[in-house]
Amino acid sequence: MARIFVSSAFDEMRKFRDLAAEIIRLAGHEPVTLEHRGADPRPPEIYCAEQVGRCDGFVMLLGHLYGSVDKDQNVSFTEWEHRAAVERRLKRLVFELKLSDDDYLIHQIQRSVLERKTKFEPGTTDWKYERQIQFKGDVRKGVTTRPFESEHEFERLLQQALQPFAIDGRVPVHQVQVVVPGEAAVGVVAFGHARSLPRWTRNSEA
């Protein structure tokens, strides 16, 4: 069984977070979320890195809102979580909520306002909107996102994305080669942590 971290802004994506956790459980894995985390004196980047680092896979739900922000460094907890997943080279599954017609109109109006301004006060609505646009762009640089607009569509996409991970109940986190003396190397997918596979050579993966 793999531990799969679920990351998103809390309030906006709550129903999709709950659905993701249920789908992950039904696939035989353990969902990890931080909704009920207690008080922790450590900086959020340290705490998030520790929690994400204990997982084998990473599911991200990208919405329109940037989410709760660490006031000391003006970075959202969702962004800290994503940075930790990238640093630890976890397999990332990213799902992006589509804009409705009304959302699209608001998006265009806000975007035109942003283009006329040069600087926003950290923590304000305009600043968060601009930061979310930047964050989405950063996420898309390293992975292909899967767009969705309903719970049913998201459920189908996540189930499909988890299917290759179901073999032996472990998540494929690295592409590896099986090295057999006297035979050509065979490329396969390694499940779990690569360090637990002593005969396999780990290749890089975004």
Residue pairs with C-beta under 8 A, 6 or more apart in sequence:
1 28
1 29
1 30
1 169
1 170
2 29
2 30
2 55
2 56
2 57
2 165
2 169
2 170
2 171
2 191
2 192
3 29
3 30
3 32
3 54
3 55
3 56
3 57
4 24
4 29
4 30
4 31
4 32
4 55
4 56
4 57
4 58
4 59
4 171
5 32
5 33
5 51
5 52
5 55
5 57
5 58
5 59
5 81
5 85
5 90
6 17
6 20
6 21
6 24
6 31
6 32
6 33
6 59
6 61
7 52
7 58
7 59
7 60
7 61
7 78
7 81
7 82
7 85
8 16
8 17
8 60
8 61
8 62
8 63
8 67
8 78
9 63
9 65
9 66
9 67
9 68
9 76
9 78
10 17
10 35
10 67
10 68
11 65
12 63
12 64
12 65
12 67
13 61
13 63
13 97
15 151
16 61
16 95
16 97
16 151
16 154
17 33
17 35
17 61
19 151
19 154
19 155
19 158
20 31
20 59
20 61
20 154
20 158
21 31
21 33
23 155
23 158
23 159
23 162
24 30
24 31
24 59
24 158
24 162
25 31
27 159
27 162
27 165
27 166
28 166
28 169
29 57
29 162
29 165
29 169
29 171
32 51
32 54
32 55
34 48
34 51
34 77
34 81
37 47
37 51
40 47
43 70
43 72
43 73
44 70
44 73
44 75
44 77
44 80
45 70
45 73
45 75
45 80
45 83
45 84
48 77
48 80
48 81
48 83
48 84
49 80
49 83
49 84
49 87
49 88
51 81
51 84
52 58
52 81
52 84
52 85
52 88
52 90
53 84
53 88
55 90
56 90
56 91
56 170
56 171
56 173
56 192
56 193
57 90
57 91
57 92
57 93
57 165
57 171
57 173
58 81
58 82
58 85
58 90
58 91
58 92
58 93
59 92
59 93
59 94
59 95
59 158
60 78
60 81
60 82
60 85
60 92
60 93
60 94
60 95
60 139
61 95
61 97
62 94
62 95
62 96
62 97
62 136
62 139
62 145
63 97
64 97
64 99
64 103
64 107
64 132
65 128
65 132
66 76
66 78
66 79
66 128
66 129
66 131
66 132
66 135
67 76
67 77
67 78
68 76
68 77
69 75
69 76
69 77
69 122
69 123
69 128
70 76
70 77
70 80
71 123
74 122
74 123
76 131
76 135
78 135
79 135
82 92
82 135
82 139
85 92
86 92
86 142
89 173
89 174
89 204
89 205
90 173
91 165
91 171
91 172
91 173
91 205
92 142
92 143
93 146
93 158
93 161
93 162
94 139
94 143
94 144
94 145
94 146
95 145
95 146
95 147
95 148
95 154
95 157
95 158
96 136
96 145
96 146
96 147
96 148
97 147
97 148
97 149
98 147
98 148
98 149
99 107
100 149
110 126
110 129
111 133
113 126
114 126
114 129
114 130
114 133
117 126
120 126
120 127
120 130
121 127
139 145
142 206
143 206
146 157
146 161
148 154
148 157
164 172
164 189
165 171
165 172
165 191
167 191
168 191
170 191
170 192
171 191
171 192
172 189
172 190
172 191
173 190
173 191
173 192
173 193
173 194
173 205
174 189
174 190
174 194
174 202
174 203
174 205
175 187
175 189
175 190
175 202
175 203
175 205
176 187
176 188
176 189
176 190
176 194
176 197
176 200
176 201
176 202
176 203
177 185
177 186
177 187
177 188
177 200
177 201
177 203
178 185
178 186
178 188
178 199
178 200
179 185
179 199
179 200
179 201
180 186
185 201
188 200
190 197
190 200
190 202
194 200
194 202
